Amino acid sequence: MIALTSMLTGLVLLILGWFRVGDLVRRLPHPVIGGFMASSGWLLTAGAFEVMVDQPLKIAQVPALLQPDVMIRWILGLLFALYLLFCLAKELIHSSFP
């Protein structure tokens, strides 16, 4: 199924490129693109958080998330995300100076 959906996605993208449909993206307003990117980021963050602690990310869950056995799981995920961000920033700094 993964191979089939990969080939189908590649075919659709090939057709979109063939007919130059990508030029329509330039007509989208920047706030629309920003909102889409922000909501995608929120969904990825909330999903990752739910996988880490086996609880949904909601305001009512905050006291349960501050319990030591649960907190260690999401703090480790947060530290790993900060490490990745640091590595990316370091790479961007080194690549911008020849």
MMTF fields as JSON, N, C-alpha, C and O atoms, coordinates in Angstrom:
{
  "mmtfVersion": "1.0.0",
  "mmtfProducer": "UNKNOWN",
  "numBonds": 391,
  "numAtoms": 392,
  "numGroups": 98,
  "numChains": 1,
  "numModels": 1,
  "chainsPerModel": [1],
  "groupsPerChain": [98],
  "chainIdList": ["A"],
  "bondAtomList": [4, 2, 8, 6, 12, 10, 16, 14, 20, 18, 24, 22, 28, 26, 32, 30, 36, 34, 40, 38, 44, 42, 48, 46, 52, 50, 56, 54, 60, 58, 64, 62, 68, 66, 72, 70, 76, 74, 80, 78, 84, 82, 88, 86, 92, 90, 96, 94, 100, 98, 104, 102, 108, 106, 112, 110, 116, 114, 120, 118, 124, 122, 128, 126, 132, 130, 136, 134, 140, 138, 144, 142, 148, 146, 152, 150, 156, 154, 160, 158, 164, 162, 168, 166, 172, 170, 176, 174, 180, 178, 184, 182, 188, 186, 192, 190, 196, 194, 200, 198, 204, 202, 208, 206, 212, 210, 216, 214, 220, 218, 224, 222, 228, 226, 232, 230, 236, 234, 240, 238, 244, 242, 248, 246, 252, 250, 256, 254, 260, 258, 264, 262, 268, 266, 272, 270, 276, 274, 280, 278, 284, 282, 288, 286, 292, 290, 296, 294, 300, 298, 304, 302, 308, 306, 312, 310, 316, 314, 320, 318, 324, 322, 328, 326, 332, 330, 336, 334, 340, 338, 344, 342, 348, 346, 352, 350, 356, 354, 360, 358, 364, 362, 368, 366, 372, 370, 376, 374, 380, 378, 384, 382, 388, 386],
  "bondOrderList": [1, 1, 1, 1, 1, 1, 1, 1, 1, 1, 1, 1, 1, 1, 1, 1, 1, 1, 1, 1, 1, 1, 1, 1, 1, 1, 1, 1, 1, 1, 1, 1, 1, 1, 1, 1, 1, 1, 1, 1, 1, 1, 1, 1, 1, 1, 1, 1, 1, 1, 1, 1, 1, 1, 1, 1, 1, 1, 1, 1, 1, 1, 1, 1, 1, 1, 1, 1, 1, 1, 1, 1, 1, 1, 1, 1, 1, 1, 1, 1, 1, 1, 1, 1, 1, 1, 1, 1, 1, 1, 1, 1, 1, 1, 1, 1, 1],
  "groupList": [{"groupName": "MET", "atomNameList": ["N", "CA", "C", "O"], "elementList": ["N", "C", "C", "O"], "formalChargeList": [0, 0, 0, 0], "bondAtomList": [1, 0, 2, 1, 3, 2], "bondOrderList": [1, 1, 2], "singleLetterCode": "M", "chemCompType": "L-PEPTIDE LINKING"}, {"groupName": "ILE", "atomNameList": ["N", "CA", "C", "O"], "elementList": ["N", "C", "C", "O"], "formalChargeList": [0, 0, 0, 0], "bondAtomList": [1, 0, 2, 1, 3, 2], "bondOrderList": [1, 1, 2], "singleLetterCode": "I", "chemCompType": "L-PEPTIDE LINKING"}, {"groupName": "ALA", "atomNameList": ["N", "CA", "C", "O"], "elementList": ["N", "C", "C", "O"], "formalChargeList": [0, 0, 0, 0], "bondAtomList": [1, 0, 2, 1, 3, 2], "bondOrderList": [1, 1, 2], "singleLetterCode": "A", "chemCompType": "L-PEPTIDE LINKING"}, {"groupName": "LEU", "atomNameList": ["N", "CA", "C", "O"], "elementList": ["N", "C", "C", "O"], "formalChargeList": [0, 0, 0, 0], "bondAtomList": [1, 0, 2, 1, 3, 2], "bondOrderList": [1, 1, 2], "singleLetterCode": "L", "chemCompType": "L-PEPTIDE LINKING"}, {"groupName": "THR", "atomNameList": ["N", "CA", "C", "O"], "elementList": ["N", "C", "C", "O"], "formalChargeList": [0, 0, 0, 0], "bondAtomList": [1, 0, 2, 1, 3, 2], "bondOrderList": [1, 1, 2], "singleLetterCode": "T", "chemCompType": "L-PEPTIDE LINKING"}, {"groupName": "SER", "atomNameList": ["N", "CA", "C", "O"], "elementList": ["N", "C", "C", "O"], "formalChargeList": [0, 0, 0, 0], "bondAtomList": [1, 0, 2, 1, 3, 2], "bondOrderList": [1, 1, 2], "singleLetterCode": "S", "chemCompType": "L-PEPTIDE LINKING"}, {"groupName": "GLY", "atomNameList": ["N", "CA", "C", "O"], "elementList": ["N", "C", "C", "O"], "formalChargeList": [0, 0, 0, 0], "bondAtomList": [1, 0, 2, 1, 3, 2], "bondOrderList": [1, 1, 2], "singleLetterCode": "G", "chemCompType": "PEPTIDE LINKING"}, {"groupName": "VAL", "atomNameList": ["N", "CA", "C", "O"], "elementList": ["N", "C", "C", "O"], "formalChargeList": [0, 0, 0, 0], "bondAtomList": [1, 0, 2, 1, 3, 2], "bondOrderList": [1, 1, 2], "singleLetterCode": "V", "chemCompType": "L-PEPTIDE LINKING"}, {"groupName": "TRP", "atomNameList": ["N", "CA", "C", "O"], "elementList": ["N", "C", "C", "O"], "formalChargeList": [0, 0, 0, 0], "bondAtomList": [1, 0, 2, 1, 3, 2], "bondOrderList": [1, 1, 2], "singleLetterCode": "W", "chemCompType": "L-PEPTIDE LINKING"}, {"groupName": "PHE", "atomNameList": ["N", "CA", "C", "O"], "elementList": ["N", "C", "C", "O"], "formalChargeList": [0, 0, 0, 0], "bondAtomList": [1, 0, 2, 1, 3, 2], "bondOrderList": [1, 1, 2], "singleLetterCode": "F", "chemCompType": "L-PEPTIDE LINKING"}, {"groupName": "ARG", "atomNameList": ["N", "CA", "C", "O"], "elementList": ["N", "C", "C", "O"], "formalChargeList": [0, 0, 0, 0], "bondAtomList": [1, 0, 2, 1, 3, 2], "bondOrderList": [1, 1, 2], "singleLetterCode": "R", "chemCompType": "L-PEPTIDE LINKING"}, {"groupName": "ASP", "atomNameList": ["N", "CA", "C", "O"], "elementList": ["N", "C", "C", "O"], "formalChargeList": [0, 0, 0, 0], "bondAtomList": [1, 0, 2, 1, 3, 2], "bondOrderList": [1, 1, 2], "singleLetterCode": "D", "chemCompType": "L-PEPTIDE LINKING"}, {"groupName": "PRO", "atomNameList": ["N", "CA", "C", "O"], "elementList": ["N", "C", "C", "O"], "formalChargeList": [0, 0, 0, 0], "bondAtomList": [1, 0, 2, 1, 3, 2], "bondOrderList": [1, 1, 2], "singleLetterCode": "P", "chemCompType": "L-PEPTIDE LINKING"}, {"groupName": "HIS", "atomNameList": ["N", "CA", "C", "O"], "elementList": ["N", "C", "C", "O"], "formalChargeList": [0, 0, 0, 0], "bondAtomList": [1, 0, 2, 1, 3, 2], "bondOrderList": [1, 1, 2], "singleLetterCode": "H", "chemCompType": "L-PEPTIDE LINKING"}, {"groupName": "GLU", "atomNameList": ["N", "CA", "C", "O"], "elementList": ["N", "C", "C", "O"], "formalChargeList": [0, 0, 0, 0], "bondAtomList": [1, 0, 2, 1, 3, 2], "bondOrderList": [1, 1, 2], "singleLetterCode": "E", "chemCompType": "L-PEPTIDE LINKING"}, {"groupName": "GLN", "atomNameList": ["N", "CA", "C", "O"], "elementList": ["N", "C", "C", "O"], "formalChargeList": [0, 0, 0, 0], "bondAtomList": [1, 0, 2, 1, 3, 2], "bondOrderList": [1, 1, 2], "singleLetterCode": "Q", "chemCompType": "L-PEPTIDE LINKING"}, {"groupName": "LYS", "atomNameList": ["N", "CA", "C", "O"], "elementList": ["N", "C", "C", "O"], "formalChargeList": [0, 0, 0, 0], "bondAtomList": [1, 0, 2, 1, 3, 2], "bondOrderList": [1, 1, 2], "singleLetterCode": "K", "chemCompType": "L-PEPTIDE LINKING"}, {"groupName": "TYR", "atomNameList": ["N", "CA", "C", "O"], "elementList": ["N", "C", "C", "O"], "formalChargeList": [0, 0, 0, 0], "bondAtomList": [1, 0, 2, 1, 3, 2], "bondOrderList": [1, 1, 2], "singleLetterCode": "Y", "chemCompType": "L-PEPTIDE LINKING"}, {"groupName": "CYS", "atomNameList": ["N", "CA", "C", "O"], "elementList": ["N", "C", "C", "O"], "formalChargeList": [0, 0, 0, 0], "bondAtomList": [1, 0, 2, 1, 3, 2], "bondOrderList": [1, 1, 2], "singleLetterCode": "C", "chemCompType": "L-PEPTIDE LINKING"}],
  "groupTypeList": [0, 1, 2, 3, 4, 5, 0, 3, 4, 6, 3, 7, 3, 3, 1, 3, 6, 8, 9, 10, 7, 6, 11, 3, 7, 10, 10, 3, 12, 13, 12, 7, 1, 6, 6, 9, 0, 2, 5, 5, 6, 8, 3, 3, 4, 2, 6, 2, 9, 14, 7, 0, 7, 11, 15, 12, 3, 16, 1, 2, 15, 7, 12, 2, 3, 3, 15, 12, 11, 7, 0, 1, 10, 8, 1, 3, 6, 3, 3, 9, 2, 3, 17, 3, 3, 9, 18, 3, 2, 16, 14, 3, 1, 13, 5, 5, 9, 12],
  "groupIdList": [1, 2, 3, 4, 5, 6, 7, 8, 9, 10, 11, 12, 13, 14, 15, 16, 17, 18, 19, 20, 21, 22, 23, 24, 25, 26, 27, 28, 29, 30, 31, 32, 33, 34, 35, 36, 37, 38, 39, 40, 41, 42, 43, 44, 45, 46, 47, 48, 49, 50, 51, 52, 53, 54, 55, 56, 57, 58, 59, 60, 61, 62, 63, 64, 65, 66, 67, 68, 69, 70, 71, 72, 73, 74, 75, 76, 77, 78, 79, 80, 81, 82, 83, 84, 85, 86, 87, 88, 89, 90, 91, 92, 93, 94, 95, 96, 97, 98],
  "secStructList": [7, 2, 2, 2, 2, 2, 2, 2, 2, 2, 2, 2, 2, 2, 2, 2, 2, 2, 6, 6, 4, 4, 4, 4, 4, 4, 4, 1, 7, 2, 2, 2, 2, 2, 2, 2, 2, 2, 2, 2, 2, 2, 2, 2, 2, 2, 2, 2, 2, 2, 2, 2, 2, 1, 1, 7, 7, 7, 4, 4, 4, 2, 2, 2, 2, 6, 1, 2, 2, 2, 2, 2, 2, 2, 2, 2, 2, 2, 2, 2, 2, 2, 2, 2, 2, 2, 2, 2, 2, 2, 2, 2, 2, 2, 2, 2, 7, 7],
  "xCoordList": [0.815, 0.0, 0.87, 0.539, 1.985, 2.869, 3.465, 3.542, 3.887, 4.463, 3.425, 3.736, 2.199, 1.137, 0.826, 0.704, 0.697, 0.402, 1.588, 1.395, 2.818, 3.987, 3.995, 4.261, 3.7, 3.668, 2.515, 2.669, 1.377, 0.236, 0.531, 0.183, 1.168, 1.546, 2.541, 2.414, 3.531, 4.494, 3.833, 4.194, 2.868, 2.15, 1.348, 1.353, 0.661, -0.133, 0.791, 0.474, 1.927, 2.854, 3.464, 3.7, 3.716, 4.222, 3.205, 3.568, 1.949, 0.885, 0.738, 0.583, 0.787, 0.696, 1.86, 1.665, 3.058, 4.205, 4.113, 4.506, 3.605, 3.464, 2.557, 2.829, 1.464, 0.492, 0.756, -0.076, 1.896, 2.3, 1.261, 0.988, 0.689, -0.326, 0.321, -0.358, 1.624, 2.323, 2.325, 2.508, 2.126, 2.071, 0.876, 0.892, -0.151, -1.315, -1.002, -1.689, 0.023, 0.385, 0.82, 0.606, 1.422, 1.859, 0.696, 0.891, -0.486, -1.66, -2.299, -3.205, -1.83, -2.364, -1.799, -0.601, -2.631, -2.126, -1.195, -1.368, -0.231, 0.729, 0.066, 0.498, -0.961, -1.603, -2.25, -2.307, -2.732, -3.33, -2.249, -2.441, -1.119, -0.018, 0.524, 0.817, 0.657, 1.131, 0.193, 0.64, -1.1, -2.077, -2.032, -2.146, -1.866, -1.756, -0.512, -0.572, 0.61, 1.849, 1.76, 2.229, 1.156, 1.021, 0.108, 0.408, -1.001, -1.919, -1.305, -1.54, -0.529, 0.169, 1.179, 1.295, 1.905, 2.856, 2.181, 2.688, 1.026, 0.294, -0.186, -0.082, -0.705, -1.169, -0.02, -0.183, 1.129, 2.292, 2.766, 3.109, 2.784, 3.215, 2.247, 2.672, 0.949, -0.046, -0.022, -0.17, 0.161, 0.23, 1.465, 1.388, 2.6, 3.833, 3.715, 4.168, 3.117, 2.943, 2.043, 2.315, 0.98, 0.061, 0.746, 0.484, 1.615, 2.352, 3.326, 3.49, 3.976, 4.964, 4.339, 4.902, 3.186, 2.643, 1.348, 0.796, 0.859, -0.389, -1.588, -2.519, -1.566, -2.681, -2.856, -1.879, -4.095, -4.279, -3.743, -3.714, -3.327, -2.793, -3.956, -4.376, -4.472, -5.595, -5.322, -4.526, -5.992, -5.81, -6.182, -5.52, -7.22, -7.668, -6.64, -6.68, -5.728, -4.74, -3.465, -2.583, -3.341, -2.098, -1.679, -0.503, -2.57, -2.105, -1.568, -0.593, -2.19, -1.705, -0.369, 0.449, -0.144, 1.108, 2.284, 3.439, 2.001, 3.058, 3.451, 4.265, 2.884, 3.288, 4.684, 4.971, 5.552, 6.949, 7.107, 7.963, 6.307, 6.482, 6.052, 6.583, 5.108, 4.669, 5.568, 5.877, 5.98, 6.761, 8.116, 8.61, 8.713, 10.019, 9.918, 10.873, 8.778, 8.628, 8.545, 9.197, 7.744, 7.63, 8.797, 9.09, 9.471, 10.656, 11.792, 12.542, 11.92, 12.93, 12.637, 13.557, 11.381, 11.014, 11.318, 11.794, 11.049, 11.339, 12.842, 13.281, 13.623, 15.078, 15.621, 16.529, 15.072, 15.503, 15.142, 15.934, 13.957, 13.555, 14.473, 14.849, 14.835, 15.759, 17.147, 17.813, 17.581, 18.866, 18.842, 19.79, 17.765, 17.647, 17.628, 18.235, 16.939, 16.902, 18.291, 18.686, 19.023, 20.389, 21.272, 22.044, 21.168, 21.981, 21.632, 22.52, 20.362, 19.947, 20.47, 20.972, 20.356, 20.842, 22.356, 22.87, 23.062, 24.516, 24.885, 25.82, 24.17, 24.43, 24.124, 24.856, 23.051, 22.715, 23.761, 24.085, 24.283, 25.31, 26.586, 27.196, 26.992, 28.22, 28.074, 29.049, 26.878, 26.7, 26.6, 26.821, 26.273, 26.148, 27.487, 27.605, 28.506, 29.845, 30.782, 31.053, 31.273, 32.15, 33.496, 34.318],
  "yCoordList": [-1.183, 0.0, 1.262, 2.255, 1.21, 2.37, 2.623, 3.766, 1.551, 1.708, 2.251, 3.099, 1.765, 2.226, 3.704, 4.461, 4.12, 5.531, 6.421, 7.559, 5.91, 6.694, 6.913, 8.017, 5.855, 5.999, 6.898, 7.694, 6.783, 7.627, 9.093, 9.977, 9.353, 10.721, 11.284, 12.429, 10.476, 10.913, 11.221, 12.194, 10.399, 10.623, 11.918, 12.694, 12.154, 13.387, 14.607, 15.599, 14.542, 15.676, 15.893, 17.03, 14.811, 14.926, 15.616, 16.475, 15.246, 15.868, 17.343, 18.187, 17.651, 19.056, 19.87, 21.01, 19.306, 20.007, 20.141, 21.164, 19.128, 19.144, 20.272, 20.938, 20.481, 21.516, 22.849, 23.753, 22.985, 24.242, 24.757, 25.956, 23.857, 24.243, 24.921, 25.635, 24.714, 25.321, 26.839, 27.481, 27.419, 28.878, 29.455, 30.626, 28.649, 29.132, 29.383, 30.166, 28.731, 28.895, 30.322, 30.824, 30.976, 32.358, 33.299, 34.386, 32.916, 33.773, 33.646, 34.407, 32.688, 32.533, 33.634, 33.914, 34.258, 35.298, 34.694, 33.548, 35.469, 34.999, 34.624, 33.644, 35.339, 34.901, 33.519, 32.781, 33.17, 31.841, 30.772, 29.752, 31.008, 30.048, 29.965, 28.875, 31.113, 31.12, 30.38, 29.638, 30.575, 29.861, 28.37, 27.589, 27.967, 26.544, 25.943, 24.861, 26.639, 26.131, 26.072, 25.115, 27.099, 27.11, 25.991, 25.325, 25.78, 24.715, 23.341, 22.42, 23.191, 21.918, 21.663, 20.542, 22.703, 22.57, 22.228, 21.414, 22.849, 22.548, 21.097, 20.418, 20.62, 19.234, 18.251, 17.24, 18.536, 17.667, 17.687, 16.645, 18.867, 18.987, 18.278, 17.531, 18.506, 17.867, 16.35, 15.614, 15.884, 14.445, 13.823, 12.748, 14.49, 13.976, 13.97, 13.031, 15.001, 15.079, 13.957, 13.35, 13.678, 12.604, 11.239, 10.364, 11.056, 9.797, 9.651, 8.556, 10.757, 10.688, 10.364, 9.581, 10.951, 10.81, 10.011, 9.836, 9.53, 8.744, 9.505, 8.9, 10.82, 11.659, 12.775, 13.235, 13.214, 14.333, 15.635, 15.82, 16.518, 17.816, 18.793, 19.418, 18.915, 19.806, 20.54, 20.096, 21.665, 22.485, 21.695, 21.826, 20.891, 20.127, 19.08, 18.61, 18.709, 17.675, 18.224, 17.441, 19.537, 20.132, 19.574, 19.251, 19.441, 18.863, 17.441, 17.074, 16.647, 15.279, 15.274, 14.377, 16.267, 16.328, 16.782, 16.607, 17.361, 17.831, 16.798, 17.085, 15.606, 14.512, 14.048, 13.983, 13.725, 13.398, 12.265, 12.353, 11.212, 10.093, 10.451, 9.891, 11.366, 11.801, 12.928, 13.003, 13.797, 14.964, 14.576, 15.248, 13.504, 13.098, 12.703, 12.891, 12.156, 11.727, 12.916, 12.919, 13.938, 15.058, 16.019, 16.73, 16.062, 16.908, 16.336, 17.091, 15.009, 14.404, 14.712, 14.986, 14.669, 15.035, 16.494, 16.823, 17.371, 18.795, 19.043, 19.844, 18.359, 18.514, 18.03, 18.643, 16.939, 16.437, 17.442, 17.667, 18.042, 19.046, 20.263, 20.805, 20.697, 21.827, 21.484, 22.33, 20.243, 19.8, 19.846, 20.322, 19.354, 19.402, 20.84, 21.141, 21.725, 23.128, 23.755, 24.525, 23.428, 23.93, 23.438, 24.215, 22.162, 21.612, 22.274, 22.552, 22.526, 23.183, 24.616, 25.058, 25.342, 26.72, 26.761, 27.641, 25.823, 25.765, 25.484, 26.086, 24.59, 24.271, 25.47, 25.733, 26.195, 27.37, 28.466, 29.156, 28.629, 29.644, 29.285, 30.143, 28.005, 27.587, 27.605, 27.852, 27.348, 27.331, 28.74, 28.923, 29.736, 31.091, 31.807, 32.815, 31.299, 31.9, 30.944, 29.847, 31.348, 30.444, 30.225, 29.491],
  "zCoordList": [0.0, 0.0, 0.0, -0.648, 0.734, 0.77, -0.609, -1.058, -1.282, -2.62, -3.593, -4.429, -3.485, -4.377, -4.153, -5.116, -2.9, -2.632, -3.005, -3.433, -2.846, -3.258, -4.766, -5.24, -5.514, -6.978, -7.412, -8.339, -6.761, -7.099, -6.786, -7.569, -5.648, -5.299, -6.31, -6.743, -6.683, -7.688, -9.02, -9.682, -9.42, -10.674, -10.617, -11.573, -9.508, -9.364, -9.401, -10.056, -8.706, -8.715, -10.096, -10.503, -10.808, -12.172, -13.078, -13.881, -12.952, -13.75, -13.395, -14.278, -12.091, -11.673, -12.235, -12.657, -12.246, -12.807, -14.322, -14.884, -14.968, -16.426, -16.883, -17.882, -16.135, -16.507, -15.816, -15.887, -15.151, -14.501, -13.506, -13.452, -12.728, -11.743, -10.543, -9.805, -10.329, -9.207, -9.24, -8.206, -10.415, -10.509, -9.752, -9.374, -9.529, -8.79, -7.323, -6.666, -6.809, -5.403, -5.117, -4.014, -6.087, -5.888, -5.643, -5.1, -6.024, -5.856, -4.473, -4.135, -3.676, -2.321, -1.423, -1.481, -0.601, 0.312, 1.372, 1.788, 1.789, 2.788, 4.11, 4.716, 4.608, 5.843, 5.732, 6.716, 4.554, 4.366, 4.477, 5.138, 3.832, 3.897, 5.327, 5.818, 5.991, 7.378, 8.311, 9.186, 8.131, 8.953, 8.727, 9.672, 7.481, 7.175, 7.817, 8.4, 7.711, 8.296, 9.824, 10.44, 10.433, 11.896, 12.375, 13.366, 11.682, 12.111, 11.876, 12.658, 10.822, 10.596, 11.713, 12.209, 12.105, 13.203, 14.51, 15.281, 14.769, 16.001, 16.005, 17.027, 14.888, 14.823, 15.024, 15.706, 14.442, 14.632, 16.088, 16.647, 16.694, 18.086, 19.024, 19.906, 18.839, 19.698, 19.526, 20.502, 18.307, 18.077, 18.704, 19.299, 18.575, 19.178, 20.692, 21.348, 21.247, 22.692, 23.183, 24.219, 22.453, 22.843, 22.761, 23.586, 21.776, 21.67, 22.839, 23.376, 23.238, 24.314, 25.664, 26.43, 25.967, 27.323, 27.388, 28.475, 26.279, 26.23, 26.781, 27.313, 26.657, 27.086, 26.066, 25.476, 25.856, 24.914, 25.5, 26.717, 24.63, 25.043, 25.178, 24.204, 26.408, 26.696, 27.994, 28.821, 28.161, 29.371, 30.63, 31.659, 30.555, 31.721, 32.147, 33.284, 31.26, 31.551, 32.19, 32.543, 32.348, 32.847, 34.209, 34.373, 35.195, 36.473, 36.318, 36.973, 35.463, 35.255, 34.525, 34.73, 33.677, 32.921, 33.771, 33.38, 34.922, 35.815, 36.863, 37.741, 36.779, 37.665, 37.241, 36.046, 38.198, 37.856, 36.839, 35.959, 36.941, 36.009, 34.59, 33.63, 34.439, 33.115, 32.609, 31.42, 33.524, 33.135, 32.541, 31.635, 33.041, 32.516, 31.05, 30.296, 30.632, 29.237, 28.293, 27.248, 28.646, 27.708, 27.813, 26.851, 28.95, 29.057, 28.201, 27.582, 28.164, 27.301, 25.827, 25.057, 25.441, 24.076, 23.781, 22.694, 24.739, 24.581, 24.464, 23.639, 25.285, 25.211, 23.867, 23.307, 23.353, 22.051, 20.95, 20.035, 21.033, 20.037, 20.103, 19.064, 21.295, 21.433, 20.898, 20.301, 21.114, 20.565, 19.039, 18.416, 18.439, 16.984, 16.474, 15.446, 17.182, 16.807, 16.896, 16.021, 17.942, 18.099, 16.96, 16.398, 16.614, 15.518, 14.194, 13.387, 13.966, 12.726, 12.677, 11.643, 13.786, 13.825, 13.627, 12.935, 14.226, 14.074, 12.622, 12.094, 11.982, 10.578, 9.681, 8.727, 9.982, 9.175, 9.332, 8.366, 10.52, 10.744, 9.987, 9.35, 10.059, 9.376, 7.868, 7.159, 7.363, 5.905, 5.328, 4.131, 6.144, 5.629, 5.547, 4.85, 6.253, 6.201, 5.466, 5.954, 4.308, 3.534, 4.156, 3.606]
}
